[in-house]
Amino acid sequence: MNKRSFLRSAMAVLATTATTWSVAASPTLTPLKFQLDWRFEGPAALFVHPEQKGYFKETGLDVNVEAASGAGAIQRVASGTHDLGFADLAALMEFHANNPDAPIKPVAIMVIYNTTPASVMALKKSGITKAADLTGKKLGAPIFDAGRRTFPIFAQANGVGEVQWTTMDPPLRETMLARGDLDAVTGYTFTSLLNLEARGVKREDIVVLPYATHGVQLYGNVIIASPKLIAEKPEAVRAFLKAFAKGAKEAIASPEAAIASMKAKDGLVNTALEVKRLKLTIDTAIDSKGARDEGFGQLRKERLAQMAEQVSKAYATKNPVPANAVWNGSFLPSAAELDVLPKR
């Protein structure tokens, strides 16, 4: 073998050895499947941003954030196909109360919407200016809408009498209100308000009655986890919340950057619209008085117990909601890591 051939052979061996060493030295990432509550719209950027920035991988996780399709996050986690998800706490409570024997009952591990984003929305021309004006009116919402499901709590808190409900698919809700088929609708503010504007309704012509400012102190969406994941991979749960908190802080500080991350994942994202939606989500559901009083990601046991009683009654559950069974806050990051809200 001549000198040149020898050098080539030696370099090939070194390259192979280096590649083998690199693969062996690379840490094995723990794969986790996460399902959103809806499509890749504004709030989803809270989860997509840390995924796209590599924050989950930094903590040893390979997280795949999926948009909702068909079954909701609670059903996905309960079926065992997904490890984590984003879901309405009231709906999670209903699942626990109605399915006491379910082998997998998802558990809330972090509060994201300290106050429910649900509200009643009407057009000013309807004459509705306050909650009591809804008595006898025709309201509309999908059958599963969180605002509709918890409307009895809103009605009791504001002295609203009987109303007439019309059911439709989500895309028709704001269309029916805009053309006068309904007097009012229920929905998440950051969804219905922007949908009405997209249909040509001016913001100043819309009456918004937020549940959170009308005597309804329900928690909104939370991160849920499979009890199997909690039992078998507790460190993965801690790592997920740690990485999420890091990404959420950036998303809240710069919604534009967060939506850019989501645009990288889904090229169909309407950047201007979703930046607007994320900002509205932060203002109406995340950066609330409750979140500042209780701490981002956390909750008060007394308020949780009160919500459990209200949900049991409003949803007419088969069994009382087991408040202590739906929440596990032991995996939350440190106070410093949960300091994600902007300074005031």
Summary of the structure (lengths in Angstrom):
residues: 344
radius of gyration: 23.3
end to end distance: 74.1
largest distance: 96.8
contacts: 1150
relative contact order: 0.18
helix: 51%
strand: 15%
